[in-house]
Amino acid sequence: MKKLIEPCEAVSKIKDGMTLMIGGFLANGTPHKLIDALIASGVKNLTIVCNDTSYPDRGIGRLIAAKQVKKLYTSHIGTNPLSSEQMNSGELEIEFCPQGSLAERVRAGGNGLGGILTPTGLATMVADGKQIINVDGKDYLLEKPIRADVALIKGSKGDTSGNLTYYGTSQNFNPLMATAADLVIAEVDELLEVGTIAPENVRTPAIFVDYIVK
């Protein structure tokens, strides 16, 4: 199957009300061209799983500014005042999750696990409504797995079959999210022929990637 497509064709697969995972950490490692196309498409009522909401004029923050998001699973919104404004007005529902727990919930979703047990968040608002499980006399919070309809991820380099590699901290949530969505669209800075990336440098294997945007 040919995986290389244009951004507009890629986002045409995203419909109103879908759940999306979007890679990035304060816009580093975020698929900016795909977000541009997503904004242009006008798709709305999205649920977004992301580490943070970036800034109003960058990355995921632009989706918040365009009011295309109805719910967030995230660890941090402090750099984007629009997120807190929309949360306080009731326009945006946010489930806060400690960063490590968020990563583990995505990992659990990608690996078919029933959830993770963690002491992080016990006796705080993070635990509200969640199950507490005692193991060998110690309490743990059950954090359930997260999956998405679509993951939008960003690779520094990718080959035409979909193998991806990342520079430095741009890796962040991208490899995890590639495993935890029904459809995975990867944006890459540099597109290479198969065999160019050394096997030991592949961080996201091609089997996880459905489409590639250069």
Residue pairs with C-beta under 8 A, 6 or more apart in sequence:
3 160
3 161
3 162
3 209
3 210
3 211
3 212
4 160
4 191
4 211
4 212
4 213
4 214
5 211
5 212
5 213
6 213
7 33
7 34
7 36
7 37
7 187
7 213
8 37
8 40
8 41
10 34
10 37
10 185
10 211
10 213
11 34
11 37
11 38
11 40
11 41
11 43
12 41
13 150
13 183
13 185
13 211
14 20
14 38
14 41
14 43
14 46
14 149
14 150
15 43
16 43
16 44
16 45
16 46
17 45
17 46
17 47
18 43
18 46
18 47
18 148
18 149
18 150
19 46
19 47
19 48
19 49
19 147
19 148
19 149
19 150
20 46
20 47
20 48
20 49
20 148
20 149
20 150
20 151
20 152
21 48
21 49
21 50
21 106
21 146
21 148
21 150
21 151
21 152
21 153
21 173
21 177
21 180
21 181
22 30
22 31
22 35
22 48
22 49
22 50
22 59
22 60
22 151
22 152
22 153
22 177
23 29
23 30
23 31
23 50
23 151
23 152
23 153
23 154
23 172
23 173
23 174
23 177
24 30
24 31
24 50
24 51
24 52
24 54
24 59
24 60
24 154
24 172
24 173
24 174
25 51
25 52
25 169
25 172
25 173
26 52
26 54
26 55
26 59
26 79
27 54
27 55
27 58
27 59
27 60
27 61
28 169
28 170
28 172
29 154
29 166
29 169
29 170
29 171
29 172
29 173
29 174
30 54
30 58
30 59
30 60
30 154
31 152
31 153
31 154
31 185
31 186
31 187
31 213
32 58
32 59
32 154
32 187
33 187
33 213
34 152
34 185
34 187
34 213
35 59
35 60
35 62
35 63
35 152
38 63
38 68
38 152
39 62
39 63
39 66
39 68
42 68
43 68
44 67
44 68
44 70
45 68
45 70
46 63
46 68
46 69
46 70
46 71
47 69
47 70
47 71
47 72
47 73
48 60
48 63
48 69
48 71
48 72
48 73
48 74
49 72
49 73
49 74
49 102
49 106
49 146
49 148
49 177
50 60
50 72
50 73
50 74
50 173
51 74
51 75
51 76
51 99
51 102
51 172
51 173
52 60
52 74
52 75
52 76
52 77
52 79
52 80
53 60
53 61
53 64
53 72
53 74
53 76
53 77
53 79
53 80
53 82
53 83
54 60
54 61
54 62
54 79
54 80
55 61
55 79
55 80
56 62
56 64
56 65
56 80
56 81
56 82
57 65
61 79
61 80
61 82
61 83
63 69
64 80
64 82
64 83
64 86
64 92
65 82
67 86
67 91
69 92
70 92
70 93
71 92
71 93
71 94
71 95
72 83
72 92
72 93
72 94
72 95
73 95
73 97
73 102
73 146
74 94
74 95
74 96
74 97
74 102
75 96
75 97
75 98
75 99
75 102
76 99
77 83
77 84
77 87
77 94
78 84
83 92
83 94
86 92
87 93
87 94
96 125
96 126
97 105
97 126
97 143
98 120
98 121
98 126
100 118
100 120
101 116
101 118
101 120
101 121
101 126
101 143
102 146
103 173
103 176
104 116
104 118
104 143
105 115
105 116
105 143
105 144
105 145
105 146
106 145
106 146
106 173
106 176
106 177
106 180
107 113
107 116
107 176
107 179
107 180
108 114
108 115
108 116
108 143
108 144
108 145
108 146
109 145
109 146
109 147
109 148
109 179
109 180
110 147
110 176
110 177
110 178
110 179
110 180
111 179
113 145
114 144
114 145
115 142
115 143
115 144
115 145
116 142
116 143
116 145
117 133
117 135
117 140
117 141
117 142
117 143
118 140
118 141
118 143
119 138
119 139
119 140
119 141
120 126
120 141
121 127
121 130
121 141
121 143
122 132
122 139
122 140
122 141
126 141
127 141
130 141
130 142
130 143
131 141
131 142
132 139
132 140
132 141
132 142
133 139
133 140
133 142
134 140
145 180
146 180
147 180
147 181
147 182
148 177
148 180
148 181
148 182
149 181
149 182
149 183
150 181
150 182
150 183
150 184
150 185
151 177
151 178
151 180
151 181
151 183
151 184
151 185
152 185
152 187
153 164
153 174
153 177
153 178
153 184
153 185
153 186
153 187
153 204
154 170
154 174
154 186
154 187
154 188
155 164
155 165
155 166
155 174
155 186
155 187
155 188
155 189
155 204
156 164
156 165
156 166
156 167
156 170
156 188
156 189
156 190
157 164
157 165
157 188
157 189
157 190
157 191
157 192
157 197
158 164
158 165
158 186
158 188
158 190
158 191
158 192
158 197
158 209
158 212
159 191
159 192
159 193
159 194
159 195
159 196
159 197
159 206
160 191
160 192
160 193
160 194
160 212
161 194
161 206
162 186
162 204
162 205
162 206
162 207
162 208
162 209
162 210
162 212
163 194
163 197
163 202
163 204
163 205
163 206
163 209
164 174
164 175
164 178
164 186
164 188
164 202
164 203
164 204
164 209
165 197
165 201
165 202
165 203
165 204
166 174
166 175
166 203
171 203
174 203
174 204
175 203
175 204
177 184
178 184
178 186
178 204
178 208
178 209
179 208
183 210
183 211
184 208
184 209
184 210
184 211
185 209
185 210
185 211
185 212
185 213
186 204
186 209
186 211
186 212
186 213
187 212
187 213
187 214
188 212
188 213
188 214
191 212
191 214
